[in-house]
Amino acid sequence: MKSLLRILISLDVFLLGVVLIMIPWLGYWDHNFFLEKYPGLIPFMLHPSVRGAVTGLGALDVMLAGNILRGRTNSVATRT
């Protein structure tokens, strides 16, 4: 049961990472609800640095999913 839960959580984190990697570079990022509702966000959200930061978070999620599958996610309490 514990290994099945680990696999499901890592799959969820991996898919979230893939979405975060892909979404900033698709056309949906340029024309979404928040940019139409709040046009002041357009210069910030369309800046390549913000897109890169979101992509970086996605890459971290993909790496975290790999570490979850390997069983290398120790909490601070178990390290001390």
mmCIF file of the N, C-alpha and C atoms, coordinates in Angstrom:
data_MODEL
# 
_entry.id   MODEL 
# 
loop_
_atom_site.group_PDB 
_atom_site.id 
_atom_site.type_symbol 
_atom_site.label_atom_id 
_atom_site.label_alt_id 
_atom_site.label_comp_id 
_atom_site.label_asym_id 
_atom_site.label_entity_id 
_atom_site.label_seq_id 
_atom_site.pdbx_PDB_ins_code 
_atom_site.Cartn_x 
_atom_site.Cartn_y 
_atom_site.Cartn_z 
_atom_site.occupancy 
_atom_site.B_iso_or_equiv 
_atom_site.pdbx_formal_charge 
_atom_site.auth_seq_id 
_atom_site.auth_comp_id 
_atom_site.auth_asym_id 
_atom_site.auth_atom_id 
_atom_site.pdbx_PDB_model_num 
ATOM 1   N N  . MET A 1 1  ? 0.823  -1.197 0.000   1.00 0.00 ? 1  MET A N  1 
ATOM 2   C CA . MET A 1 1  ? 0.000  0.000  0.000   1.00 0.00 ? 1  MET A CA 1 
ATOM 3   C C  . MET A 1 1  ? 0.867  1.261  0.000   1.00 0.00 ? 1  MET A C  1 
ATOM 4   N N  . LYS A 1 2  ? 1.960  1.210  0.786   1.00 0.00 ? 2  LYS A N  1 
ATOM 5   C CA . LYS A 1 2  ? 2.825  2.370  0.873   1.00 0.00 ? 2  LYS A CA 1 
ATOM 6   C C  . LYS A 1 2  ? 3.523  2.646  -0.460  1.00 0.00 ? 2  LYS A C  1 
ATOM 7   N N  . SER A 1 3  ? 3.915  1.600  -1.166  1.00 0.00 ? 3  SER A N  1 
ATOM 8   C CA . SER A 1 3  ? 4.580  1.803  -2.456  1.00 0.00 ? 3  SER A CA 1 
ATOM 9   C C  . SER A 1 3  ? 3.599  2.308  -3.515  1.00 0.00 ? 3  SER A C  1 
ATOM 10  N N  . LEU A 1 4  ? 2.348  1.854  -3.449  1.00 0.00 ? 4  LEU A N  1 
ATOM 11  C CA . LEU A 1 4  ? 1.337  2.349  -4.390  1.00 0.00 ? 4  LEU A CA 1 
ATOM 12  C C  . LEU A 1 4  ? 1.083  3.832  -4.167  1.00 0.00 ? 4  LEU A C  1 
ATOM 13  N N  . LEU A 1 5  ? 1.018  4.242  -2.920  1.00 0.00 ? 5  LEU A N  1 
ATOM 14  C CA . LEU A 1 5  ? 0.826  5.658  -2.604  1.00 0.00 ? 5  LEU A CA 1 
ATOM 15  C C  . LEU A 1 5  ? 2.021  6.476  -3.079  1.00 0.00 ? 5  LEU A C  1 
ATOM 16  N N  . ARG A 1 6  ? 3.225  5.941  -2.913  1.00 0.00 ? 6  ARG A N  1 
ATOM 17  C CA . ARG A 1 6  ? 4.423  6.634  -3.379  1.00 0.00 ? 6  ARG A CA 1 
ATOM 18  C C  . ARG A 1 6  ? 4.393  6.811  -4.890  1.00 0.00 ? 6  ARG A C  1 
ATOM 19  N N  . ILE A 1 7  ? 3.972  5.790  -5.601  1.00 0.00 ? 7  ILE A N  1 
ATOM 20  C CA . ILE A 1 7  ? 3.896  5.864  -7.068  1.00 0.00 ? 7  ILE A CA 1 
ATOM 21  C C  . ILE A 1 7  ? 2.851  6.884  -7.503  1.00 0.00 ? 7  ILE A C  1 
ATOM 22  N N  . LEU A 1 8  ? 1.695  6.884  -6.854  1.00 0.00 ? 8  LEU A N  1 
ATOM 23  C CA . LEU A 1 8  ? 0.636  7.828  -7.224  1.00 0.00 ? 8  LEU A CA 1 
ATOM 24  C C  . LEU A 1 8  ? 1.041  9.278  -6.937  1.00 0.00 ? 8  LEU A C  1 
ATOM 25  N N  . ILE A 1 9  ? 1.683  9.504  -5.809  1.00 0.00 ? 9  ILE A N  1 
ATOM 26  C CA . ILE A 1 9  ? 2.121  10.861 -5.483  1.00 0.00 ? 9  ILE A CA 1 
ATOM 27  C C  . ILE A 1 9  ? 3.202  11.323 -6.451  1.00 0.00 ? 9  ILE A C  1 
ATOM 28  N N  . SER A 1 10 ? 4.141  10.433 -6.758  1.00 0.00 ? 10 SER A N  1 
ATOM 29  C CA . SER A 1 10 ? 5.204  10.830 -7.692  1.00 0.00 ? 10 SER A CA 1 
ATOM 30  C C  . SER A 1 10 ? 4.647  11.071 -9.092  1.00 0.00 ? 10 SER A C  1 
ATOM 31  N N  . LEU A 1 11 ? 3.655  10.293 -9.505  1.00 0.00 ? 11 LEU A N  1 
ATOM 32  C CA . LEU A 1 11 ? 3.025  10.531 -10.802 1.00 0.00 ? 11 LEU A CA 1 
ATOM 33  C C  . LEU A 1 11 ? 2.321  11.877 -10.826 1.00 0.00 ? 11 LEU A C  1 
ATOM 34  N N  . ASP A 1 12 ? 1.649  12.213 -9.733  1.00 0.00 ? 12 ASP A N  1 
ATOM 35  C CA . ASP A 1 12 ? 0.962  13.495 -9.641  1.00 0.00 ? 12 ASP A CA 1 
ATOM 36  C C  . ASP A 1 12 ? 1.954  14.653 -9.689  1.00 0.00 ? 12 ASP A C  1 
ATOM 37  N N  . VAL A 1 13 ? 3.040  14.550 -8.947  1.00 0.00 ? 13 VAL A N  1 
ATOM 38  C CA . VAL A 1 13 ? 4.047  15.606 -8.934  1.00 0.00 ? 13 VAL A CA 1 
ATOM 39  C C  . VAL A 1 13 ? 4.725  15.707 -10.298 1.00 0.00 ? 13 VAL A C  1 
ATOM 40  N N  . PHE A 1 14 ? 4.976  14.571 -10.940 1.00 0.00 ? 14 PHE A N  1 
ATOM 41  C CA . PHE A 1 14 ? 5.597  14.576 -12.268 1.00 0.00 ? 14 PHE A CA 1 
ATOM 42  C C  . PHE A 1 14 ? 4.702  15.260 -13.295 1.00 0.00 ? 14 PHE A C  1 
ATOM 43  N N  . LEU A 1 15 ? 3.416  14.937 -13.287 1.00 0.00 ? 15 LEU A N  1 
ATOM 44  C CA . LEU A 1 15 ? 2.494  15.554 -14.246 1.00 0.00 ? 15 LEU A CA 1 
ATOM 45  C C  . LEU A 1 15 ? 2.355  17.052 -14.002 1.00 0.00 ? 15 LEU A C  1 
ATOM 46  N N  . LEU A 1 16 ? 2.342  17.458 -12.741 1.00 0.00 ? 16 LEU A N  1 
ATOM 47  C CA . LEU A 1 16 ? 2.310  18.882 -12.428 1.00 0.00 ? 16 LEU A CA 1 
ATOM 48  C C  . LEU A 1 16 ? 3.555  19.567 -12.970 1.00 0.00 ? 16 LEU A C  1 
ATOM 49  N N  . GLY A 1 17 ? 4.701  18.919 -12.840 1.00 0.00 ? 17 GLY A N  1 
ATOM 50  C CA . GLY A 1 17 ? 5.940  19.479 -13.367 1.00 0.00 ? 17 GLY A CA 1 
ATOM 51  C C  . GLY A 1 17 ? 5.917  19.621 -14.872 1.00 0.00 ? 17 GLY A C  1 
ATOM 52  N N  . VAL A 1 18 ? 5.385  18.618 -15.554 1.00 0.00 ? 18 VAL A N  1 
ATOM 53  C CA . VAL A 1 18 ? 5.301  18.680 -17.016 1.00 0.00 ? 18 VAL A CA 1 
ATOM 54  C C  . VAL A 1 18 ? 4.382  19.819 -17.448 1.00 0.00 ? 18 VAL A C  1 
ATOM 55  N N  . VAL A 1 19 ? 3.275  19.990 -16.740 1.00 0.00 ? 19 VAL A N  1 
ATOM 56  C CA . VAL A 1 19 ? 2.355  21.086 -17.067 1.00 0.00 ? 19 VAL A CA 1 
ATOM 57  C C  . VAL A 1 19 ? 3.040  22.433 -16.843 1.00 0.00 ? 19 VAL A C  1 
ATOM 58  N N  . LEU A 1 20 ? 3.768  22.558 -15.724 1.00 0.00 ? 20 LEU A N  1 
ATOM 59  C CA . LEU A 1 20 ? 4.454  23.823 -15.458 1.00 0.00 ? 20 LEU A CA 1 
ATOM 60  C C  . LEU A 1 20 ? 5.579  24.088 -16.450 1.00 0.00 ? 20 LEU A C  1 
ATOM 61  N N  . ILE A 1 21 ? 6.163  23.059 -17.002 1.00 0.00 ? 21 ILE A N  1 
ATOM 62  C CA . ILE A 1 21 ? 7.199  23.252 -18.020 1.00 0.00 ? 21 ILE A CA 1 
ATOM 63  C C  . ILE A 1 21 ? 6.574  23.700 -19.338 1.00 0.00 ? 21 ILE A C  1 
ATOM 64  N N  . MET A 1 22 ? 5.440  23.149 -19.698 1.00 0.00 ? 22 MET A N  1 
ATOM 65  C CA . MET A 1 22 ? 4.845  23.393 -21.016 1.00 0.00 ? 22 MET A CA 1 
ATOM 66  C C  . MET A 1 22 ? 4.006  24.676 -21.089 1.00 0.00 ? 22 MET A C  1 
ATOM 67  N N  . ILE A 1 23 ? 3.208  24.946 -20.082 1.00 0.00 ? 23 ILE A N  1 
ATOM 68  C CA . ILE A 1 23 ? 2.209  26.021 -20.145 1.00 0.00 ? 23 ILE A CA 1 
ATOM 69  C C  . ILE A 1 23 ? 2.796  27.398 -20.460 1.00 0.00 ? 23 ILE A C  1 
ATOM 70  N N  . PRO A 1 24 ? 3.916  27.826 -19.860 1.00 0.00 ? 24 PRO A N  1 
ATOM 71  C CA . PRO A 1 24 ? 4.369  29.199 -20.155 1.00 0.00 ? 24 PRO A CA 1 
ATOM 72  C C  . PRO A 1 24 ? 4.769  29.438 -21.607 1.00 0.00 ? 24 PRO A C  1 
ATOM 73  N N  . TRP A 1 25 ? 5.045  28.396 -22.356 1.00 0.00 ? 25 TRP A N  1 
ATOM 74  C CA . TRP A 1 25 ? 5.521  28.568 -23.722 1.00 0.00 ? 25 TRP A CA 1 
ATOM 75  C C  . TRP A 1 25 ? 4.438  28.295 -24.759 1.00 0.00 ? 25 TRP A C  1 
ATOM 76  N N  . LEU A 1 26 ? 3.223  28.020 -24.310 1.00 0.00 ? 26 LEU A N  1 
ATOM 77  C CA . LEU A 1 26 ? 2.105  27.805 -25.225 1.00 0.00 ? 26 LEU A CA 1 
ATOM 78  C C  . LEU A 1 26 ? 1.309  29.099 -25.381 1.00 0.00 ? 26 LEU A C  1 
ATOM 79  N N  . GLY A 1 27 ? 0.433  29.128 -26.358 1.00 0.00 ? 27 GLY A N  1 
ATOM 80  C CA . GLY A 1 27 ? -0.379 30.314 -26.625 1.00 0.00 ? 27 GLY A CA 1 
ATOM 81  C C  . GLY A 1 27 ? -1.380 30.628 -25.531 1.00 0.00 ? 27 GLY A C  1 
ATOM 82  N N  . TYR A 1 28 ? -1.718 29.623 -24.725 1.00 0.00 ? 28 TYR A N  1 
ATOM 83  C CA . TYR A 1 28 ? -2.681 29.852 -23.647 1.00 0.00 ? 28 TYR A CA 1 
ATOM 84  C C  . TYR A 1 28 ? -2.135 30.848 -22.631 1.00 0.00 ? 28 TYR A C  1 
ATOM 85  N N  . TRP A 1 29 ? -0.830 30.868 -22.426 1.00 0.00 ? 29 TRP A N  1 
ATOM 86  C CA . TRP A 1 29 ? -0.218 31.770 -21.455 1.00 0.00 ? 29 TRP A CA 1 
ATOM 87  C C  . TRP A 1 29 ? -0.425 33.229 -21.863 1.00 0.00 ? 29 TRP A C  1 
ATOM 88  N N  . ASP A 1 30 ? -0.437 33.498 -23.178 1.00 0.00 ? 30 ASP A N  1 
ATOM 89  C CA . ASP A 1 30 ? -0.580 34.864 -23.664 1.00 0.00 ? 30 ASP A CA 1 
ATOM 90  C C  . ASP A 1 30 ? -2.012 35.375 -23.597 1.00 0.00 ? 30 ASP A C  1 
ATOM 91  N N  . HIS A 1 31 ? -2.975 34.476 -23.663 1.00 0.00 ? 31 HIS A N  1 
ATOM 92  C CA . HIS A 1 31 ? -4.392 34.878 -23.704 1.00 0.00 ? 31 HIS A CA 1 
ATOM 93  C C  . HIS A 1 31 ? -5.162 34.066 -22.670 1.00 0.00 ? 31 HIS A C  1 
ATOM 94  N N  . ASN A 1 32 ? -5.075 34.471 -21.418 1.00 0.00 ? 32 ASN A N  1 
ATOM 95  C CA . ASN A 1 32 ? -5.823 33.760 -20.395 1.00 0.00 ? 32 ASN A CA 1 
ATOM 96  C C  . ASN A 1 32 ? -6.744 34.715 -19.639 1.00 0.00 ? 32 ASN A C  1 
ATOM 97  N N  . PHE A 1 33 ? -7.490 34.167 -18.715 1.00 0.00 ? 33 PHE A N  1 
ATOM 98  C CA . PHE A 1 33 ? -8.502 34.929 -17.985 1.00 0.00 ? 33 PHE A CA 1 
ATOM 99  C C  . PHE A 1 33 ? -7.882 36.062 -17.177 1.00 0.00 ? 33 PHE A C  1 
ATOM 100 N N  . PHE A 1 34 ? -6.771 35.789 -16.502 1.00 0.00 ? 34 PHE A N  1 
ATOM 101 C CA . PHE A 1 34 ? -6.204 36.782 -15.601 1.00 0.00 ? 34 PHE A CA 1 
ATOM 102 C C  . PHE A 1 34 ? -5.618 37.973 -16.353 1.00 0.00 ? 34 PHE A C  1 
ATOM 103 N N  . LEU A 1 35 ? -5.049 37.734 -17.514 1.00 0.00 ? 35 LEU A N  1 
ATOM 104 C CA . LEU A 1 35 ? -4.508 38.856 -18.280 1.00 0.00 ? 35 LEU A CA 1 
ATOM 105 C C  . LEU A 1 35 ? -5.615 39.710 -18.879 1.00 0.00 ? 35 LEU A C  1 
ATOM 106 N N  . GLU A 1 36 ? -6.752 39.109 -19.191 1.00 0.00 ? 36 GLU A N  1 
ATOM 107 C CA . GLU A 1 36 ? -7.882 39.893 -19.695 1.00 0.00 ? 36 GLU A CA 1 
ATOM 108 C C  . GLU A 1 36 ? -8.563 40.651 -18.565 1.00 0.00 ? 36 GLU A C  1 
ATOM 109 N N  . LYS A 1 37 ? -8.604 40.054 -17.392 1.00 0.00 ? 37 LYS A N  1 
ATOM 110 C CA . LYS A 1 37 ? -9.261 40.690 -16.247 1.00 0.00 ? 37 LYS A CA 1 
ATOM 111 C C  . LYS A 1 37 ? -8.377 41.781 -15.632 1.00 0.00 ? 37 LYS A C  1 
ATOM 112 N N  . TYR A 1 38 ? -7.064 41.534 -15.573 1.00 0.00 ? 38 TYR A N  1 
ATOM 113 C CA . TYR A 1 38 ? -6.113 42.474 -14.980 1.00 0.00 ? 38 TYR A CA 1 
ATOM 114 C C  . TYR A 1 38 ? -5.024 42.817 -16.002 1.00 0.00 ? 38 TYR A C  1 
ATOM 115 N N  . PRO A 1 39 ? -5.252 43.787 -16.855 1.00 0.00 ? 39 PRO A N  1 
ATOM 116 C CA . PRO A 1 39 ? -4.264 44.098 -17.905 1.00 0.00 ? 39 PRO A CA 1 
ATOM 117 C C  . PRO A 1 39 ? -2.954 44.645 -17.363 1.00 0.00 ? 39 PRO A C  1 
ATOM 118 N N  . GLY A 1 40 ? -2.920 45.071 -16.129 1.00 0.00 ? 40 GLY A N  1 
ATOM 119 C CA . GLY A 1 40 ? -1.671 45.539 -15.538 1.00 0.00 ? 40 GLY A CA 1 
ATOM 120 C C  . GLY A 1 40 ? -0.652 44.423 -15.355 1.00 0.00 ? 40 GLY A C  1 
ATOM 121 N N  . LEU A 1 41 ? -1.109 43.177 -15.367 1.00 0.00 ? 41 LEU A N  1 
ATOM 122 C CA . LEU A 1 41 ? -0.214 42.032 -15.216 1.00 0.00 ? 41 LEU A CA 1 
ATOM 123 C C  . LEU A 1 41 ? 0.499  41.648 -16.513 1.00 0.00 ? 41 LEU A C  1 
ATOM 124 N N  . ILE A 1 42 ? 0.055  42.200 -17.631 1.00 0.00 ? 42 ILE A N  1 
ATOM 125 C CA . ILE A 1 42 ? 0.590  41.781 -18.936 1.00 0.00 ? 42 ILE A CA 1 
ATOM 126 C C  . ILE A 1 42 ? 2.106  41.956 -19.037 1.00 0.00 ? 42 ILE A C  1 
ATOM 127 N N  . PRO A 1 43 ? 2.680  43.116 -18.681 1.00 0.00 ? 43 PRO A N  1 
ATOM 128 C CA . PRO A 1 43 ? 4.148  43.229 -18.813 1.00 0.00 ? 43 PRO A CA 1 
ATOM 129 C C  . PRO A 1 43 ? 4.900  42.255 -17.900 1.00 0.00 ? 43 PRO A C  1 
ATOM 130 N N  . PHE A 1 44 ? 4.353  41.969 -16.748 1.00 0.00 ? 44 PHE A N  1 
ATOM 131 C CA . PHE A 1 44 ? 5.007  41.059 -15.812 1.00 0.00 ? 44 PHE A CA 1 
ATOM 132 C C  . PHE A 1 44 ? 4.898  39.606 -16.259 1.00 0.00 ? 44 PHE A C  1 
ATOM 133 N N  . MET A 1 45 ? 3.682  39.176 -16.590 1.00 0.00 ? 45 MET A N  1 
ATOM 134 C CA . MET A 1 45 ? 3.451  37.762 -16.904 1.00 0.00 ? 45 MET A CA 1 
ATOM 135 C C  . MET A 1 45 ? 4.036  37.350 -18.254 1.00 0.00 ? 45 MET A C  1 
ATOM 136 N N  . LEU A 1 46 ? 4.173  38.275 -19.177 1.00 0.00 ? 46 LEU A N  1 
ATOM 137 C CA . LEU A 1 46 ? 4.719  37.934 -20.485 1.00 0.00 ? 46 LEU A CA 1 
ATOM 138 C C  . LEU A 1 46 ? 6.229  38.110 -20.562 1.00 0.00 ? 46 LEU A C  1 
ATOM 139 N N  . HIS A 1 47 ? 6.845  38.503 -19.464 1.00 0.00 ? 47 HIS A N  1 
ATOM 140 C CA . HIS A 1 47 ? 8.294  38.652 -19.443 1.00 0.00 ? 47 HIS A CA 1 
ATOM 141 C C  . HIS A 1 47 ? 8.950  37.265 -19.457 1.00 0.00 ? 47 HIS A C  1 
ATOM 142 N N  . PRO A 1 48 ? 9.997  37.098 -20.249 1.00 0.00 ? 48 PRO A N  1 
ATOM 143 C CA . PRO A 1 48 ? 10.643 35.774 -20.335 1.00 0.00 ? 48 PRO A CA 1 
ATOM 144 C C  . PRO A 1 48 ? 11.199 35.267 -19.003 1.00 0.00 ? 48 PRO A C  1 
ATOM 145 N N  . SER A 1 49 ? 11.549 36.153 -18.089 1.00 0.00 ? 49 SER A N  1 
ATOM 146 C CA . SER A 1 49 ? 12.053 35.705 -16.790 1.00 0.00 ? 49 SER A CA 1 
ATOM 147 C C  . SER A 1 49 ? 10.971 35.002 -15.980 1.00 0.00 ? 49 SER A C  1 
ATOM 148 N N  . VAL A 1 50 ? 9.759  35.495 -16.051 1.00 0.00 ? 50 VAL A N  1 
ATOM 149 C CA . VAL A 1 50 ? 8.655  34.856 -15.335 1.00 0.00 ? 50 VAL A CA 1 
ATOM 150 C C  . VAL A 1 50 ? 8.361  33.500 -15.956 1.00 0.00 ? 50 VAL A C  1 
ATOM 151 N N  . ARG A 1 51 ? 8.380  33.435 -17.273 1.00 0.00 ? 51 ARG A N  1 
ATOM 152 C CA . ARG A 1 51 ? 8.163  32.152 -17.939 1.00 0.00 ? 51 ARG A CA 1 
ATOM 153 C C  . ARG A 1 51 ? 9.258  31.156 -17.566 1.00 0.00 ? 51 ARG A C  1 
ATOM 154 N N  . GLY A 1 52 ? 10.491 31.628 -17.495 1.00 0.00 ? 52 GLY A N  1 
ATOM 155 C CA . GLY A 1 52 ? 11.597 30.764 -17.112 1.00 0.00 ? 52 GLY A CA 1 
ATOM 156 C C  . GLY A 1 52 ? 11.495 30.303 -15.670 1.00 0.00 ? 52 GLY A C  1 
ATOM 157 N N  . ALA A 1 53 ? 11.017 31.177 -14.787 1.00 0.00 ? 53 ALA A N  1 
ATOM 158 C CA . ALA A 1 53 ? 10.859 30.798 -13.385 1.00 0.00 ? 53 ALA A CA 1 
ATOM 159 C C  . ALA A 1 53 ? 9.794  29.711 -13.236 1.00 0.00 ? 53 ALA A C  1 
ATOM 160 N N  . VAL A 1 54 ? 8.697  29.846 -13.952 1.00 0.00 ? 54 VAL A N  1 
ATOM 161 C CA . VAL A 1 54 ? 7.647  28.830 -13.894 1.00 0.00 ? 54 VAL A CA 1 
ATOM 162 C C  . VAL A 1 54 ? 8.153  27.512 -14.482 1.00 0.00 ? 54 VAL A C  1 
ATOM 163 N N  . THR A 1 55 ? 8.911  27.593 -15.555 1.00 0.00 ? 55 THR A N  1 
ATOM 164 C CA . THR A 1 55 ? 9.498  26.388 -16.135 1.00 0.00 ? 55 THR A CA 1 
ATOM 165 C C  . THR A 1 55 ? 10.487 25.747 -15.163 1.00 0.00 ? 55 THR A C  1 
ATOM 166 N N  . GLY A 1 56 ? 11.246 26.567 -14.452 1.00 0.00 ? 56 GLY A N  1 
ATOM 167 C CA . GLY A 1 56 ? 12.175 26.045 -13.454 1.00 0.00 ? 56 GLY A CA 1 
ATOM 168 C C  . GLY A 1 56 ? 11.464 25.336 -12.321 1.00 0.00 ? 56 GLY A C  1 
ATOM 169 N N  . LEU A 1 57 ? 10.323 25.872 -11.895 1.00 0.00 ? 57 LEU A N  1 
ATOM 170 C CA . LEU A 1 57 ? 9.530  25.179 -10.871 1.00 0.00 ? 57 LEU A CA 1 
ATOM 171 C C  . LEU A 1 57 ? 9.034  23.832 -11.383 1.00 0.00 ? 57 LEU A C  1 
ATOM 172 N N  . GLY A 1 58 ? 8.676  23.790 -12.654 1.00 0.00 ? 58 GLY A N  1 
ATOM 173 C CA . GLY A 1 58 ? 8.254  22.525 -13.248 1.00 0.00 ? 58 GLY A CA 1 
ATOM 174 C C  . GLY A 1 58 ? 9.387  21.513 -13.282 1.00 0.00 ? 58 GLY A C  1 
ATOM 175 N N  . ALA A 1 59 ? 10.593 21.980 -13.600 1.00 0.00 ? 59 ALA A N  1 
ATOM 176 C CA . ALA A 1 59 ? 11.751 21.081 -13.616 1.00 0.00 ? 59 ALA A CA 1 
ATOM 177 C C  . ALA A 1 59 ? 12.057 20.567 -12.215 1.00 0.00 ? 59 ALA A C  1 
ATOM 178 N N  . LEU A 1 60 ? 11.903 21.426 -11.208 1.00 0.00 ? 60 LEU A N  1 
ATOM 179 C CA . LEU A 1 60 ? 12.097 20.973 -9.834  1.00 0.00 ? 60 LEU A CA 1 
ATOM 180 C C  . LEU A 1 60 ? 11.059 19.929 -9.442  1.00 0.00 ? 60 LEU A C  1 
ATOM 181 N N  . ASP A 1 61 ? 9.837  20.088 -9.900  1.00 0.00 ? 61 ASP A N  1 
ATOM 182 C CA . ASP A 1 61 ? 8.800  19.095 -9.626  1.00 0.00 ? 61 ASP A CA 1 
ATOM 183 C C  . ASP A 1 61 ? 9.128  17.754 -10.270 1.00 0.00 ? 61 ASP A C  1 
ATOM 184 N N  . VAL A 1 62 ? 9.646  17.777 -11.478 1.00 0.00 ? 62 VAL A N  1 
ATOM 185 C CA . VAL A 1 62 ? 10.026 16.523 -12.154 1.00 0.00 ? 62 VAL A CA 1 
ATOM 186 C C  . VAL A 1 62 ? 11.153 15.832 -11.383 1.00 0.00 ? 62 VAL A C  1 
ATOM 187 N N  . MET A 1 63 ? 12.135 16.610 -10.922 1.00 0.00 ? 63 MET A N  1 
ATOM 188 C CA . MET A 1 63 ? 13.220 16.016 -10.137 1.00 0.00 ? 63 MET A CA 1 
ATOM 189 C C  . MET A 1 63 ? 12.718 15.492 -8.788  1.00 0.00 ? 63 MET A C  1 
ATOM 190 N N  . LEU A 1 64 ? 11.777 16.206 -8.177  1.00 0.00 ? 64 LEU A N  1 
ATOM 191 C CA . LEU A 1 64 ? 11.191 15.748 -6.916  1.00 0.00 ? 64 LEU A CA 1 
ATOM 192 C C  . LEU A 1 64 ? 10.448 14.435 -7.105  1.00 0.00 ? 64 LEU A C  1 
ATOM 193 N N  . ALA A 1 65 ? 9.757  14.289 -8.219  1.00 0.00 ? 65 ALA A N  1 
ATOM 194 C CA . ALA A 1 65 ? 9.051  13.037 -8.491  1.00 0.00 ? 65 ALA A CA 1 
ATOM 195 C C  . ALA A 1 65 ? 10.040 11.881 -8.607  1.00 0.00 ? 65 ALA A C  1 
ATOM 196 N N  . GLY A 1 66 ? 11.182 12.119 -9.224  1.00 0.00 ? 66 GLY A N  1 
ATOM 197 C CA . GLY A 1 66 ? 12.202 11.075 -9.295  1.00 0.00 ? 66 GLY A CA 1 
ATOM 198 C C  . GLY A 1 66 ? 12.744 10.709 -7.931  1.00 0.00 ? 66 GLY A C  1 
ATOM 199 N N  . ASN A 1 67 ? 12.941 11.720 -7.073  1.00 0.00 ? 67 ASN A N  1 
ATOM 200 C CA . ASN A 1 67 ? 13.425 11.445 -5.727  1.00 0.00 ? 67 ASN A CA 1 
ATOM 201 C C  . ASN A 1 67 ? 12.377 10.718 -4.881  1.00 0.00 ? 67 ASN A C  1 
ATOM 202 N N  . ILE A 1 68 ? 11.120 11.000 -5.097  1.00 0.00 ? 68 ILE A N  1 
ATOM 203 C CA . ILE A 1 68 ? 10.068 10.291 -4.371  1.00 0.00 ? 68 ILE A CA 1 
ATOM 204 C C  . ILE A 1 68 ? 10.071 8.820  -4.767  1.00 0.00 ? 68 ILE A C  1 
ATOM 205 N N  . LEU A 1 69 ? 10.234 8.553  -6.045  1.00 0.00 ? 69 LEU A N  1 
ATOM 206 C CA . LEU A 1 69 ? 10.261 7.156  -6.494  1.00 0.00 ? 69 LEU A CA 1 
ATOM 207 C C  . LEU A 1 69 ? 11.474 6.409  -5.937  1.00 0.00 ? 69 LEU A C  1 
ATOM 208 N N  . ARG A 1 70 ? 12.596 7.093  -5.807  1.00 0.00 ? 70 ARG A N  1 
ATOM 209 C CA . ARG A 1 70 ? 13.792 6.459  -5.260  1.00 0.00 ? 70 ARG A CA 1 
ATOM 210 C C  . ARG A 1 70 ? 13.756 6.354  -3.746  1.00 0.00 ? 70 ARG A C  1 
ATOM 211 N N  . GLY A 1 71 ? 12.812 7.052  -3.113  1.00 0.00 ? 71 GLY A N  1 
ATOM 212 C CA . GLY A 1 71 ? 12.702 7.012  -1.661  1.00 0.00 ? 71 GLY A CA 1 
ATOM 213 C C  . GLY A 1 71 ? 13.706 7.891  -0.957  1.00 0.00 ? 71 GLY A C  1 
ATOM 214 N N  . ARG A 1 72 ? 14.124 8.969  -1.593  1.00 0.00 ? 72 ARG A N  1 
ATOM 215 C CA . ARG A 1 72 ? 15.136 9.857  -1.018  1.00 0.00 ? 72 ARG A CA 1 
ATOM 216 C C  . ARG A 1 72 ? 14.547 11.158 -0.505  1.00 0.00 ? 72 ARG A C  1 
ATOM 217 N N  . THR A 1 73 ? 13.349 11.150 -0.030  1.00 0.00 ? 73 THR A N  1 
ATOM 218 C CA . THR A 1 73 ? 12.747 12.376 0.498   1.00 0.00 ? 73 THR A CA 1 
ATOM 219 C C  . THR A 1 73 ? 12.703 12.270 2.013   1.00 0.00 ? 73 THR A C  1 
ATOM 220 N N  . ASN A 1 74 ? 13.795 12.613 2.662   1.00 0.00 ? 74 ASN A N  1 
ATOM 221 C CA . ASN A 1 74 ? 13.866 12.595 4.115   1.00 0.00 ? 74 ASN A CA 1 
ATOM 222 C C  . ASN A 1 74 ? 13.405 13.926 4.650   1.00 0.00 ? 74 ASN A C  1 
ATOM 223 N N  . SER A 1 75 ? 12.648 13.892 5.704   1.00 0.00 ? 75 SER A N  1 
ATOM 224 C CA . SER A 1 75 ? 12.239 15.144 6.322   1.00 0.00 ? 75 SER A CA 1 
ATOM 225 C C  . SER A 1 75 ? 13.341 15.626 7.242   1.00 0.00 ? 75 SER A C  1 
ATOM 226 N N  . VAL A 1 76 ? 13.219 16.832 7.708   1.00 0.00 ? 76 VAL A N  1 
ATOM 227 C CA . VAL A 1 76 ? 14.210 17.396 8.609   1.00 0.00 ? 76 VAL A CA 1 
ATOM 228 C C  . VAL A 1 76 ? 14.241 16.619 9.917   1.00 0.00 ? 76 VAL A C  1 
ATOM 229 N N  . ALA A 1 77 ? 13.094 16.139 10.372  1.00 0.00 ? 77 ALA A N  1 
ATOM 230 C CA . ALA A 1 77 ? 13.022 15.420 11.629  1.00 0.00 ? 77 ALA A CA 1 
ATOM 231 C C  . ALA A 1 77 ? 13.797 14.102 11.577  1.00 0.00 ? 77 ALA A C  1 
ATOM 232 N N  . THR A 1 78 ? 13.845 13.449 10.445  1.00 0.00 ? 78 THR A N  1 
ATOM 233 C CA . THR A 1 78 ? 14.559 12.168 10.356  1.00 0.00 ? 78 THR A CA 1 
ATOM 234 C C  . THR A 1 78 ? 16.054 12.379 10.131  1.00 0.00 ? 78 THR A C  1 
ATOM 235 N N  . ARG A 1 79 ? 16.472 13.564 9.687   1.00 0.00 ? 79 ARG A N  1 
ATOM 236 C CA . ARG A 1 79 ? 17.890 13.823 9.459   1.00 0.00 ? 79 ARG A CA 1 
ATOM 237 C C  . ARG A 1 79 ? 18.620 14.216 10.739  1.00 0.00 ? 79 ARG A C  1 
ATOM 238 N N  . THR A 1 80 ? 17.900 14.690 11.739  1.00 0.00 ? 80 THR A N  1 
ATOM 239 C CA . THR A 1 80 ? 18.571 15.149 12.958  1.00 0.00 ? 80 THR A CA 1 
ATOM 240 C C  . THR A 1 80 ? 18.627 14.078 13.995  1.00 0.00 ? 80 THR A C  1 
# 
